[in-house]
Amino acid sequence: MKTSSIFERFPQLFAGLAALSFSLVMSSLIFAQALKEFKQANDVLTVTGSAKKAILSDYIIVRFSVSSQEPTAQAAYQNLKNQTEKLQSYLQQRQVPKDAITLGAINTQSIPEVTYNGGETGQILAYRLTQQLEIRSDQVAKYRELSQQANELISQGINLVSEPPEYLYTKLGQLRVEMVAEATKDAKDRASAIAQSTGSKVGAITSAKTGVFQITPRNSTDVSDYGIYDTSSLEKDITAVVSVEFGMK
């Protein structure tokens, strides 16, 4: 009778050794991959850069509203027409070109008769008509002053409401490109300072992400995740933010 081989006599032993060897190999591979990823993670630096610039609005929108209230719609319309003509005449005297003026549609509102307990009787007491006039121009100083002076028409019997002007900046497209470049340079300067303190050097940009722009009143600290575009102020600040990832040497 032949003696059984050691493999046949101790099958569980060799199965265990095989499993152990496989586990050691896999552990080595996982460790090597983790070490590689750790090294790669340490080879990049993500820095946020920003740039801020003061701008002066170069476009203005001025809006006036005229209203009339009379017992009948016909009388209210005639009154509104007379007031609108006076307003247009006033603007022409101040050399406002016709093509800069836009007349809006007339808004009509009926005013019902109401009882002491708040219920409507079904009768109409009066009709209130409102019309808006809008001026758009790049002559900001001229129309800013006009929006303040036009209230003198109230003393002439015109039911005028002068809304606060809207101030815009029309060169934002070009300025955004410049601001992103400045913010990226700021990010690189910050990255260089950090790298120098660790004995490293900044390499090439591996990725970059532009944040939203903040256009705020001058010296404002307002910030929004969705960006801000202020139109209430003549003087503004525009702020750009970028997140840049640099390779490290």
C-alpha positions in Angstrom: 0.0 0.0 0.0 1.4 3.4 -1.1 1.9 6.2 1.3 -0.6 9.1 0.7 1.0 12.4 -0.4 1.1 15.3 2.0 -1.4 17.1 -0.1 -3.9 14.3 0.3 -3.2 13.9 4.0 -3.5 17.6 4.9 -5.9 19.2 2.3 -7.3 21.8 4.7 -3.8 23.0 5.6 -2.8 23.7 2.0 -6.2 25.3 1.3 -5.6 27.7 4.2 -2.1 28.5 3.0 -3.4 29.2 -0.5 -6.1 31.5 0.9 -3.5 33.3 3.1 -1.2 33.8 0.1 -4.0 35.2 -2.0 -5.0 37.6 0.8 -1.4 38.8 1.2 -1.2 39.5 -2.5 -4.5 41.4 -2.6 -3.5 43.4 0.5 -0.3 44.4 -1.2 -2.1 45.6 -4.3 -4.7 47.5 -2.3 -1.9 49.2 -0.2 0.0 50.1 -3.3 -3.1 51.7 -4.9 -3.9 53.6 -1.8 -0.3 54.8 -1.5 -0.5 55.9 -5.2 -3.8 57.8 -4.6 -2.5 59.4 -1.4 0.6 60.6 -3.3 -1.5 62.0 -6.1 -3.8 63.8 -3.7 -0.7 65.4 -2.2 0.4 66.5 -5.6 -2.4 69.0 -6.1 -3.4 72.2 -4.3 -6.8 73.9 -4.6 -6.9 77.6 -4.0 -9.7 80.3 -4.2 -8.7 83.6 -5.9 -10.7 86.8 -6.2 -10.7 90.1 -7.9 -12.6 93.3 -7.2 -13.1 96.4 -9.4 -15.0 99.6 -9.0 -17.3 100.5 -11.9 -19.5 103.5 -12.8 -22.9 102.8 -14.4 -23.1 103.9 -18.1 -26.8 103.3 -18.8 -29.9 104.5 -17.1 -33.6 103.6 -17.1 -36.1 106.2 -15.8 -39.8 105.5 -15.3 -42.7 107.8 -14.6 -46.3 106.9 -13.9 -49.3 109.1 -14.5 -52.7 108.2 -13.1 -56.3 109.5 -13.3 -59.5 108.7 -11.4 -62.9 109.8 -12.5 -66.6 108.6 -12.2 -66.6 107.3 -15.8 -64.0 105.5 -17.9 -64.3 108.1 -20.6 -63.6 111.0 -18.2 -60.7 109.1 -16.6 -59.2 108.4 -20.1 -59.4 112.1 -21.2 -57.9 113.2 -17.9 -55.0 110.7 -18.3 -54.5 111.8 -21.9 -54.2 115.4 -20.9 -51.7 114.6 -18.1 -49.6 112.4 -20.4 -49.4 115.1 -23.0 -48.2 117.6 -20.4 -45.5 115.2 -19.2 -44.3 114.6 -22.8 -44.3 118.3 -23.4 -42.2 118.8 -20.3 -39.7 116.2 -21.5 -39.5 117.7 -25.0 -38.6 121.1 -23.4 -35.7 119.4 -21.7 -34.5 117.9 -25.0 -35.5 114.3 -24.4 -35.6 112.7 -27.9 -38.9 111.0 -28.8 -37.1 107.7 -29.7 -35.8 107.5 -26.1 -39.4 107.5 -24.8 -41.6 104.5 -24.6 -45.3 104.7 -23.5 -46.6 101.7 -21.8 -50.2 100.3 -22.1 -52.9 101.9 -20.0 -53.9 99.9 -16.9 -57.6 100.2 -16.0 -59.0 99.5 -12.6 -62.6 99.8 -11.5 -63.3 100.9 -8.0 -66.5 99.2 -6.6 -68.9 100.6 -4.0 -68.4 98.8 -0.7 -70.8 98.6 2.2 -69.9 99.3 5.8 -69.3 95.5 6.4 -66.9 95.2 3.4 -69.4 93.7 0.9 -69.6 95.1 -2.7 -72.9 96.5 -3.9 -72.3 95.8 -7.6 -72.0 99.6 -8.3 -68.9 101.2 -9.7 -67.8 104.4 -8.0 -64.9 105.3 -10.2 -62.4 104.2 -12.8 -58.6 104.5 -12.1 -56.3 104.6 -15.2 -52.5 104.5 -15.0 -49.9 104.7 -17.7 -46.2 104.3 -17.5 -43.6 106.3 -19.5 -40.0 104.9 -19.7 -36.8 106.6 -20.8 -33.6 104.6 -21.7 -30.4 106.4 -22.4 -26.6 106.3 -21.9 -26.7 109.9 -20.7 -26.7 108.9 -17.1 -26.1 112.3 -15.4 -28.7 114.1 -17.5 -31.6 111.7 -16.8 -30.6 111.1 -13.2 -31.1 114.8 -12.7 -34.3 114.8 -14.7 -35.8 112.0 -12.6 -35.4 114.2 -9.5 -36.7 117.4 -11.1 -39.8 116.0 -12.7 -41.6 115.9 -9.4 -42.3 119.6 -9.9 -45.0 118.6 -12.3 -47.1 117.6 -9.3 -47.6 121.3 -8.5 -49.1 121.6 -12.0 -51.9 119.1 -11.2 -50.2 116.0 -12.7 -50.6 112.8 -10.7 -47.0 111.8 -11.2 -45.0 109.1 -9.6 -41.2 109.1 -10.4 -39.7 105.7 -9.7 -36.1 105.3 -8.6 -33.8 105.0 -11.7 -32.2 101.7 -12.7 -28.4 102.0 -13.3 -26.8 99.4 -15.6 -23.3 98.7 -16.9 -23.2 97.6 -20.5 -19.6 96.4 -20.8 -20.0 93.4 -18.4 -19.1 90.8 -21.1 -15.6 92.1 -21.6 -15.1 93.0 -18.0 -16.0 89.5 -16.8 -13.1 88.0 -18.9 -10.7 90.5 -17.4 -11.9 89.8 -13.9 -11.6 86.0 -14.2 -8.0 86.5 -15.4 -7.2 88.7 -12.4 -8.9 86.3 -10.0 -6.9 83.4 -11.5 -3.7 85.3 -11.0 -4.6 86.0 -7.4 -5.2 82.3 -6.9 -1.8 81.5 -8.3 -0.1 84.1 -6.0 -1.9 82.5 -3.0 -0.9 79.0 -4.1 2.8 80.1 -4.5 2.8 81.5 -1.0 1.4 78.2 0.4 3.8 76.1 -1.7 6.8 78.1 -0.6 6.0 77.6 3.0 6.2 73.8 2.4 9.2 73.8 0.2 7.2 72.9 -2.9 6.6 74.7 -6.2 3.4 75.4 -8.1 2.9 73.6 -11.4 0.3 73.9 -14.1 -3.4 74.4 -13.6 -5.2 71.1 -13.6 -8.8 72.5 -13.3 -10.6 75.7 -12.6 -14.1 76.7 -11.7 -15.6 80.2 -12.0 -18.0 81.3 -9.3 -20.9 83.7 -9.6 -20.3 87.4 -10.0 -21.3 89.9 -7.4 -22.3 93.3 -8.6 -23.1 95.4 -5.6 -23.3 99.0 -4.4 -19.9 100.5 -3.8 -18.2 99.1 -0.6 -21.1 96.8 0.1 -20.5 93.5 1.8 -23.5 91.7 0.4 -22.9 88.2 -1.1 -25.3 85.7 -2.6 -24.8 82.1 -3.7 -26.7 82.9 -6.9 -24.9 86.2 -7.6 -26.0 89.8 -7.2 -26.7 92.4 -9.9 -27.5 95.7 -8.2 -29.4 98.3 -10.3 -30.2 100.8 -7.6 -26.7 102.4 -7.3 -24.8 104.6 -9.8 -21.4 103.5 -8.4 -20.8 99.7 -8.0 -18.2 97.1 -7.2 -17.9 93.9 -9.3 -16.3 90.9 -7.6 -15.2 87.7 -9.3 -14.2 84.4 -7.6 -12.5 81.3 -9.1 -11.5 78.0 -7.6 -8.2 76.8 -9.2 -6.5 73.4 -8.8 -2.7 73.5 -9.3 -0.3 70.6 -9.8 2.6 70.6 -7.3 6.3 69.9 -8.0 
